[in-house]
Amino acid sequence: AFALEDVVGGFQCSDGDGGVPSVYKRKDEAGTSRACLHPIRSDLTFQNLGEVRGMISVDQVGNLGGSKNLYVQGGDATDGNAGFAGFLAELMVELSANDEGGYAAQASSMEADEDGVVPLPPTPLSSLVQLSGSSVGGAVLTGYDDAFVANSLYHSHLDSTGKFQSIDKDAIASAATLLARSAVAAAYQNANAEVDAATAAEYALGILPNAVSSTSETFETLYNCLFVDGNCETFLTHGTVERTNDALRTNSDLGMGVPLGAPPSYYTSIYDSSNGQAFVRASGRYYGSLIAGEKGKDGEVIPKYGEDENDAFLVRPTLLEMSIFGLLNDYLGRGSFVTEGEGEGDGSSDNPELKTCKSNGDCSSVSYCSSESSSALVPTCAGGSCICGSRSHYHLALDEALSAAPNLGTGRFEVQDDDEGISALYTEPYWSSYVGVRVYNDAGHGPGVYASSIGAVFALGCLMFVWRLKKMMVKEKVY
């Protein structure tokens, strides 16, 4: 919902639609992104997105309860039968018929409630439907039908391979294949919706004939990082490169992001500068967001962004976020190499030998990337190799009802008066020992029963001991 609010709802920046350079001293360099001081956005590239036509979302496909059934939720009911959402749902069912592993996607049996509304799973699609007033919809690929899989343990303290949680690798691989083919097929649909699902599916299968294998090296590597060891070499490699790139770009090394641990923990922690909150450096001071000319908390006049050439927007993502950023750049950047007859130098192969690197500075002499037509193809270091272009972008992960308080440090937020309540306001329930409430895991009835039983046995033992001791003392005439 965070990015959708900006894209669908229409983001308004107090600095104007163009914003300001994210790194002021690099304002004239190709590829320098724009940013907004208030409400803060460290990257305004999302404004280049066109009209959203539909969405494909995914939820809980790693545990199918022992079956091989996937379900498609949503469809026509999400966009008032406008057509494209129904096309997406039909398309996914059509494509699943070609699954080699026996996994099949079928339409969900979920029916409309008494108000005539078909419930949707808790995914970003729900936010899209509400934000667009049901004019834009889509489909959700799930591992459950009208109720979550029994004992799936999703998002509980037992949702971990370290707690013997069962993960169906083949189901994940099948879902990944279906999602990739669905995205290609959806892009094949024209503006007049003249392509049927069968034709689009055939086109996608021609582009992506090979399915994702759960035994492939790439799959096994990512599975290990996401489910077994969050501090894996792959994440550390990509994270280190992105840390170095950002340090060179902003002239500030914020260090490596918070790791996932082993087994990985997806607890989001407190949203502050150490956990992904973007902030502004202006004239040597740091702000959660900035409105120049106003008085600060100490009575000082807030400086104008750009008065110091070292002014910049900074963000320290988690290791997971940094790694995904680098992995997307790595994989997507490998499809933009110069072919024979294009560009200059030795860029004469669709698959050239990639130059190794430690940062973007090592890729300046690369000749297999053509940056003449687009700044998006500037040679970039990702995962230790020079690829073409940076496609990844960070976006604010904060409830749309909250905004960083202007002219104050990080970790301070304001509730927006004009929030339309598209989604429930979410904040961390436990901030410190003196604010908020404490939250404990629900461990079920077992621990209570065990504790009561042990207590009862211990109490009975004490009573028997006291009774026998008294009896002995009476016998010895000392009581």
Disulfide bonds with the S-S distance in Angstrom:
Cys13-Cys36 2.04
Cys225-Cys232 1.91
Cys357-Cys381 2.14
Cys363-Cys386 2.07
Cys369-Cys388 1.88
